[in-house]
Amino acid sequence: PDILLQFSKVVIRTQPTDVLVWSVAYFRALANGETPPVKERLETSITTQKTDTGLSMDLLKILHRQISIDYNKLSCA
């Protein structure tokens, strides 16, 4: 029951285009002890000043994590 609750929350947050393919990748990653393909939760605010880039530390951390995961996949192939 708890795994289905967590899955439901994650699938709503991630909103994959192909739920079946994404679900296979999600549960396979969990079974292999890997990080599942989950969209990070990010609260974004509307940029109101011309000098404000809209980049926050949280956004930079998420981007860094995503880029390093993609780079690691490429370098292992």
C-alpha positions in Angstrom: 0.0 0.0 0.0 2.8 2.5 0.9 4.6 1.8 -2.4 1.5 2.5 -4.4 0.9 5.8 -2.5 4.4 6.9 -3.2 4.1 5.8 -6.8 0.9 7.8 -7.2 2.4 10.9 -5.8 5.5 10.6 -8.0 3.6 9.9 -11.2 1.3 12.9 -10.6 4.4 15.1 -10.0 6.4 13.8 -13.0 3.5 13.5 -15.5 5.3 11.2 -17.9 4.1 11.2 -21.5 4.0 7.3 -21.6 2.9 6.1 -18.2 3.5 2.4 -19.0 7.1 2.9 -20.1 7.8 5.3 -17.2 6.3 2.9 -14.7 8.6 0.0 -15.9 11.6 2.3 -15.5 10.4 3.5 -12.1 9.9 0.0 -10.6 13.0 -1.4 -12.3 15.1 1.3 -10.7 13.5 0.6 -7.3 14.2 -3.1 -7.6 17.8 -2.5 -8.6 18.4 0.0 -5.8 18.9 2.8 -8.2 17.3 6.3 -8.2 14.0 6.2 -10.0 13.2 8.7 -12.8 11.4 11.2 -10.6 10.8 14.8 -11.3 12.1 17.0 -8.5 9.6 19.2 -6.8 10.4 22.8 -7.4 8.6 25.9 -6.3 9.1 28.6 -8.9 8.2 32.2 -8.6 7.5 34.6 -11.4 10.4 36.8 -12.2 9.4 40.4 -11.6 12.7 42.3 -11.9 14.6 42.7 -15.1 17.9 41.8 -13.4 16.4 38.7 -11.7 17.3 35.6 -13.7 14.8 33.4 -11.8 17.7 31.0 -10.9 17.6 29.9 -7.3 19.9 27.6 -5.4 17.3 24.9 -5.4 16.9 25.1 -9.2 20.7 25.1 -9.7 21.0 22.0 -7.5 18.3 20.2 -9.5 19.8 21.1 -12.8 23.2 20.0 -11.6 21.9 16.6 -10.4 20.0 16.1 -13.7 23.0 17.0 -15.9 25.4 14.8 -13.9 23.0 11.8 -14.1 22.8 12.3 -17.9 26.6 12.7 -18.2 27.2 9.5 -16.2 24.8 7.6 -18.4 26.7 8.8 -21.5 30.1 8.1 -20.1 29.2 4.6 -19.1 27.8 3.7 -22.5 
